[in-house]
Amino acid sequence: MPRKQVKPIYADTYQRHHRRLVLAGIAAVVLAAALVLVVVFVHLQKPPALRDNPVQGVVLSQDDATQDFSALKKAGLRFAYLKTTEGASYFDDRFSANYDQSRGGQLAIGVYHQFSFDSTPAAQAQHFIAKVGSDIGTLPIGIALSYHGDYAEDPPAAASFQRDLTTFINLLQAHYNRAVVLMGSAQVLKAVQAVAPTAGRWVTASAKPAHAQYWQYGSGTVAGQTLTRVAFLGTATSFANQSNKTVR
């Protein structure tokens, strides 16, 4: 009677080990694919301003609480603009406190002035310099423009608007030698498009502007509070080049 052939034990062991490796490989691929899908899903859930423009900041004034700038940085922000003055008499109550809190390099800091049609450019420049002193941060000085009050229905003449704004910019730059950025809606910025053409533009709009350095797109929750959000529309390198940018 012929002897029954016995299957070598190592052959079955090898096949089972091979199957385990294949199944483990498939599981790893499936897990990796799932992780990619989760990352893509989370990325797509972000608003376009956050998704496509990682250099994010906020605008702060006395309407906001005193800030913890370390918390803002941990929330992913890179910069903050602080309101300083308005016209020839208003000074933001929280500017000094916020500026002092911002010291230490947590965020890049910029300051801005609300331009007024009811005060002369010289009076506004003198007020800004007297109140702000050397506390202008490292970013271009912001000049906020808007048709406020009665000017919403009856804007000032374009020629006088352009002349007064040019004078104000020249006075600030003669004192600080710092670049400026003009801030406002597309409508108001169009009225002064010939003014300081090399200066940056900061557009306030719900949709991303085609040509601007900064985009103020609304409000959102940051570090547990609702703040005005703004994105720098450029690379991290071009943002770094904004630091202490001079005009001569």
C-alpha positions in Angstrom: 0.0 0.0 0.0 1.5 3.3 -1.1 2.5 5.7 1.6 0.2 8.8 1.9 2.0 11.9 1.0 2.1 14.4 3.8 1.9 18.2 2.9 4.9 19.9 4.4 3.8 22.0 7.4 5.9 25.0 6.3 3.9 25.3 3.0 0.6 26.0 4.8 2.4 28.3 7.3 3.9 30.3 4.5 0.5 30.6 2.7 -1.2 31.8 5.9 1.6 34.3 6.6 1.3 35.5 3.0 -2.4 36.0 3.3 -2.0 38.0 6.5 0.6 40.2 4.8 -1.7 40.8 1.9 -4.7 41.6 4.2 -2.5 43.9 6.3 -1.4 45.7 3.2 -5.0 46.2 2.0 -6.0 47.4 5.4 -3.2 49.9 5.4 -4.1 51.2 1.9 -7.8 51.5 3.0 -6.8 53.3 6.2 -4.5 55.7 4.3 -7.3 56.4 1.8 -9.8 57.1 4.5 -7.4 59.5 6.2 -6.8 61.4 3.0 -10.6 61.6 2.5 -11.0 63.0 6.0 -8.3 65.6 5.5 -9.8 66.7 2.1 -13.3 66.8 3.7 -12.1 69.0 6.6 -10.1 71.2 4.2 -13.2 71.7 1.9 -15.3 72.6 4.9 -13.2 75.7 5.6 -14.4 79.0 4.0 -12.5 79.8 0.8 -10.8 82.7 2.6 -9.3 80.3 5.1 -8.7 77.4 2.7 -6.9 79.4 -0.1 -5.3 82.1 1.9 -3.4 80.8 5.0 -2.0 84.2 6.1 -4.9 85.2 8.3 -5.4 88.2 10.6 -8.0 90.2 12.5 -9.0 93.9 12.8 -9.3 95.1 16.4 -10.8 98.3 17.9 -12.4 99.3 21.2 -15.5 97.3 20.2 -13.5 94.2 21.0 -12.3 93.0 24.3 -8.6 93.3 25.4 -6.9 90.6 23.5 -4.7 87.7 24.4 -2.3 87.8 21.4 -0.7 84.5 22.3 -4.1 82.8 22.0 -4.7 84.5 18.7 -1.4 83.2 17.4 -2.3 79.7 18.6 -5.6 80.0 16.7 -3.5 80.3 13.5 -3.4 84.0 13.0 -0.4 85.8 11.6 -1.2 89.5 12.1 -3.6 92.0 13.6 -4.5 95.6 12.7 -5.3 97.9 15.5 -7.5 101.0 15.2 -5.8 104.1 16.4 -7.5 107.4 15.5 -10.4 108.8 13.5 -10.5 112.3 12.1 -8.7 115.0 14.1 -10.1 114.2 17.6 -11.0 110.5 18.1 -8.6 108.1 19.8 -9.5 104.4 20.2 -9.8 103.6 23.9 -8.2 100.2 23.6 -5.4 101.0 21.3 -2.7 101.5 24.0 -3.7 98.4 25.9 -3.9 96.2 22.8 -0.5 97.5 21.5 1.2 96.9 24.8 -0.3 93.3 24.9 0.9 92.7 21.4 4.6 93.3 22.3 6.8 90.3 22.2 6.4 89.2 18.6 3.3 86.9 18.9 1.8 88.5 15.8 2.8 91.0 13.1 1.1 94.3 14.1 -0.3 97.0 11.9 -2.2 100.2 12.9 -4.8 102.1 11.0 -6.5 105.6 10.9 -10.1 106.2 9.9 -9.9 109.1 7.4 -12.5 111.9 7.8 -13.9 114.3 5.3 -14.7 116.8 8.1 -11.1 117.5 9.2 -8.2 118.8 7.2 -5.4 116.3 6.3 -2.9 118.3 8.3 -5.1 118.2 11.5 -5.6 114.4 11.0 -1.9 113.7 10.5 -1.0 115.8 13.6 -3.6 114.0 15.7 -2.3 110.6 14.5 1.3 111.4 15.2 0.5 112.9 18.6 -1.6 109.9 19.8 0.2 107.0 18.2 3.8 108.2 18.4 6.2 105.5 17.4 3.8 102.6 18.1 3.0 101.8 14.4 3.9 98.1 14.4 5.8 96.6 11.5 3.1 96.4 8.8 2.1 99.2 6.4 0.0 102.0 8.0 -3.7 101.4 7.2 -5.9 104.3 6.1 -9.5 103.3 6.3 -11.8 105.1 3.8 -15.6 105.1 3.8 -18.5 107.2 2.8 -19.9 107.5 6.3 -22.8 109.6 7.6 -24.2 112.1 5.2 -21.4 111.2 2.7 -23.1 107.9 2.0 -25.8 109.8 0.1 -23.6 112.6 -1.1 -19.9 111.6 -1.5 -17.3 114.3 -1.6 -16.0 115.4 -5.0 -13.4 113.0 -6.4 -10.9 115.7 -7.0 -11.0 117.1 -3.4 -11.0 113.5 -2.0 -8.0 112.6 -3.9 -6.2 115.8 -3.1 -6.8 115.6 0.7 -5.9 111.9 0.9 -2.7 112.5 -1.0 -1.8 115.3 1.4 -2.5 113.1 4.4 -0.4 110.2 3.0 2.5 112.5 2.2 2.4 113.9 5.8 2.4 110.5 7.4 5.2 109.2 5.1 7.3 112.3 5.7 7.2 111.5 9.4 7.3 107.7 9.5 8.9 106.7 6.1 6.5 103.7 6.2 4.4 102.3 3.4 0.6 102.6 3.6 -2.3 100.4 2.6 -5.7 102.0 1.6 -8.6 100.2 3.1 -12.3 100.3 2.0 -15.0 99.0 -0.3 -14.4 98.5 -4.0 -16.5 101.6 -4.6 -14.5 104.0 -2.4 -11.2 102.6 -3.5 -12.2 103.1 -7.1 -12.6 106.8 -6.4 -9.0 107.0 -5.3 -7.4 104.5 -7.6 -5.0 107.2 -8.9 -3.8 108.1 -5.4 -0.6 106.4 -4.2 -0.8 103.7 -7.0 2.1 101.7 -5.5 0.4 101.5 -2.1 -1.4 98.3 -1.2 -5.2 98.0 -1.4 -7.3 96.4 1.3 -10.8 95.5 0.0 -13.8 94.9 2.2 -16.1 92.6 0.3 -18.0 89.3 0.7 -16.4 87.9 -2.5 -12.6 87.7 -3.0 -11.4 90.7 -4.9 -9.4 90.2 -8.1 -6.7 92.8 -7.3 -5.8 93.5 -3.7 -3.2 92.7 -1.0 -5.7 92.2 1.8 -9.3 91.0 1.8 -11.6 91.8 4.8 -14.3 89.2 4.3 -16.4 89.3 7.4 -16.4 88.2 11.0 -15.7 84.8 12.6 -15.0 83.1 15.8 -11.3 83.2 16.8 -10.1 82.0 20.2 -13.6 82.0 21.6 -14.7 85.4 20.4 -16.2 87.0 17.3 -13.7 89.2 15.5 -13.4 90.9 12.1 -11.4 88.6 9.8 -9.0 89.5 7.0 -6.7 87.5 4.7 -3.5 88.5 3.1 -3.8 87.6 -0.6 -0.3 86.5 -1.2 2.4 84.1 -0.1 4.0 83.9 3.3 7.1 85.3 1.7 5.4 88.3 0.2 3.7 88.9 3.6 7.1 88.8 5.3 8.2 91.5 2.8 5.5 93.8 4.2 7.5 94.1 7.4 8.9 97.6 8.0 8.5 98.5 4.3 9.7 102.0 3.6 8.9 104.5 0.9 12.3 106.0 0.3 
